Amino acid sequence: MSRRAGGEAQDLGAGKRCSKCKATKPRAEFRKSSGAATGLGSQCKTCCQEYSARRKLRPEKFVTEKACSKCKATKPRAEFRKSSKAADGLGGQCKTCDGKVKRKYNYGLDTSDITGLYVTQSGRCGICCAPLLGRDCVDHNHTTGAVRGILCGTCNIRVGHVERLARDPMLTVNVADFLLPHEPDPSVRIVLEALKAAGEARAKAETQDQPEPRKPSRLALFRAA
């Protein structure tokens, strides 16, 4: 048996040695770990709890403001995204700079392009016309990648649901069938019935456009028999 194998056998039988305090303790004093060869963590529960307590009390966790690594401006803690990898629990860039980087990478838009969209939409959401408060979303066509405008977060989610309904006619029909029996407003019922009719018409057209399955040859029928 190798030295490593022998060590594992000792851990499984007589207990395990903590890598932090170096004390040999029973298996029950260690947390389970599926990635370890022994099935146990390297540190005992006491050392893990002490580490967690020290980490929670670190002064970096209680910073109220931070300097952005991009724009160098000092901003409140709320202006940074959370990051479990950072010592202070915050990302290096503020939300504004981080959004600029993502917009440039995802959509090819720089600050002047975003400003132009804001001016075109008068600083309001392109759907509900609510004032944009800086937590806006760049809406784009997922098929072509073309940017369509700026929406508030709520309308951006709504657009995604509407697009899914528009691309799936049977889903549109099912949604209308589900809502119609419980809708008392006549004007809303008219809209739902129109959506259902449109979904049924498109589903029928897609079925007609599908090519007919090719008939099997006599040889294939003979082999199947």
DORO-235209 format. One line per 3 residues: their letters; for each residue x, y, z of C-alpha. Coordinates in pm, whole numbers, plus 50000, padded with zeros to 5 digits. Example, Ala and Ser with C-alpha at 12.3 -4.5 7.8 and 13.67 -1.06 7.14 Angstrom:
BEGIN
AS	51230,49550,50780  51367,49894,50714
! end
This chain:
BEGIN
MSR	50000,50000,50000  50137,50343,49911  50206,50609,50166
RAG	49910,50811,50039  49684,50507,50049  49810,50424,50396
GEA	49736,50780,50512  49383,50757,50379  49330,50429,50560
QDL	49452,50590,50883  49213,50884,50834  48920,50650,50783
GAG	49002,50440,51089  49169,50638,51368  49035,50982,51275
KRC	49177,51269,51074  49440,51536,51125  49325,51896,51082
SKC	49539,52091,50836  49491,52410,51041  49533,52323,51408
KAT	49727,51999,51332  49522,51806,51588  49394,51456,51514
KPR	49020,51444,51574  48733,51198,51517  48559,51191,51180
AEF	48253,51357,51332  48459,51673,51390  48503,51728,51015
RKS	48253,51842,50755  48175,51619,50461  48344,51693,50128
SGA	48261,51491,49817  48576,51614,49641  48819,51482,49905
ATG	48963,51132,49893  48853,51065,50251  48512,51225,50203
LGS	48596,51486,50469  48716,51845,50461  49077,51930,50541
QCK	48995,52152,50841  48795,52057,51148  48463,52222,51226
TCC	48613,52434,51505  48875,52587,51276  48614,52647,51003
QEY	48386,52826,51250  48673,53041,51378  48766,53136,51022
SAR	48407,53228,50938  48381,53443,51251  48705,53628,51169
RKL	48593,53683,50810  48261,53837,50919  48442,54076,51154
RPE	48695,54197,50897  48685,54577,50869  48677,54561,50488
KFV	48326,54415,50504  48195,54732,50662  48325,54986,50411
TEK	48062,55245,50326  48229,55375,50008  48491,55268,49760
ACS	48700,55409,49473  48613,55271,49130  48911,55113,48954
KCK	48790,55251,48619  48670,55609,48672  48865,55654,49002
ATK	48561,55818,49161  48474,55738,49522  48116,55614,49540
PRA	47885,55458,49802  47886,55084,49859  47548,55050,49685
EFR	47706,55168,49356  47915,54848,49329  47807,54497,49246
KSS	47865,54219,49497  48166,53992,49450  48239,53693,49672
KAA	48599,53684,49545  48690,54035,49664  48808,54101,50019
DGL	48548,54374,50072  48274,54178,49896  48244,54435,49614
GGQ	48348,54443,49251  48635,54661,49134  48430,54879,48898
CKT	48120,55077,48984  47790,54979,48823  47810,55265,48573
CDG	48155,55171,48443  48073,54802,48451  47760,54867,48242
KVK	47962,55067,47988  48207,54780,47943  47928,54524,47899
RKY	47737,54743,47654  48049,54795,47445  48127,54423,47445
NYG	47772,54295,47390  47623,54561,47162  47916,54768,47034
LDT	47774,55084,47195  47988,55356,47351  47884,55645,47572
SDI	47785,55868,47279  47558,55596,47136  47382,55548,47470
TGL	47343,55927,47506  47188,55941,47160  46933,55674,47252
YVT	46845,55864,47569  46794,56185,47370  46584,56010,47106
QSG	46357,55860,47373  46354,56178,47584  46501,55985,47877
RCG	46200,55754,47897  46134,55385,47850  46052,55299,47490
ICC	45735,55111,47593  45580,55239,47917  45734,55590,47884
APL	45842,55585,48249  46152,55795,48328  46474,55596,48301
LGR	46655,55609,48634  46989,55466,48530  46895,55100,48588
DCV	46786,55061,48228  46833,54779,47979  46952,54790,47620
DHN	46692,54595,47421  46807,54409,47109  46679,54155,46861
HTT	46810,53814,46966  46802,53692,46606  46977,53979,46427
GAV	47154,54136,46725  47029,54484,46625  46971,54729,46910
RGI	46609,54846,46927  46625,55098,47211  46638,55138,47587
LCG	46375,54991,47818  46315,54982,48189  46381,54650,48357
TCN	46013,54557,48381  45938,54622,48013  46252,54437,47910
IRV	46113,54126,48079  45771,54183,47923  45922,54203,47576
GHV	46088,53866,47627  45755,53704,47714  45578,53867,47419
ERL	45850,53752,47177  45817,53397,47303  45443,53405,47245
ARD	45489,53554,46898  45730,53277,46797  45521,52990,46938
PML	45164,53001,46802  45038,52705,47004  45170,52865,47322
TVN	44968,53175,47233  44656,52962,47189  44712,52785,47519
VAD	44760,53113,47707  44438,53255,47558  44243,52938,47640
FLL	44367,52954,47997  44277,53321,48051  43947,53350,47863
PHE	43723,53153,48106  43839,53373,48397  43835,53715,48228
PDP	43523,53928,48303  43633,54240,48110  43479,54231,47757
SVR	43754,54449,47608  44024,54217,47739  43832,53914,47612
IVL	43829,54066,47262  44209,54098,47271  44253,53741,47398
EAL	44019,53603,47132  44213,53790,46864  44540,53646,46995
KAA	44391,53298,46996  44266,53336,46638  44603,53465,46523
GEA	44783,53176,46694  44551,52919,46542  44591,53072,46193
RAK	44969,53072,46216  44981,52717,46353  44763,52600,46064
AET	44983,52780,45810  45300,52628,45957  45141,52281,45939
QDQ	45048,52330,45572  45398,52455,45486  45560,52138,45619
PEP	45650,51892,45339  45462,51567,45331  45660,51268,45458
RKP	45808,51060,45178  45641,50725,45128  45864,50428,45204
SRL	45989,50227,44909  45875,49871,44838  46214,49743,44949
ALF	46180,49922,45285  45830,49780,45332  45956,49432,45246
RAA	46242,49460,45499  46007,49591,45768  45778,49294,45716
! end
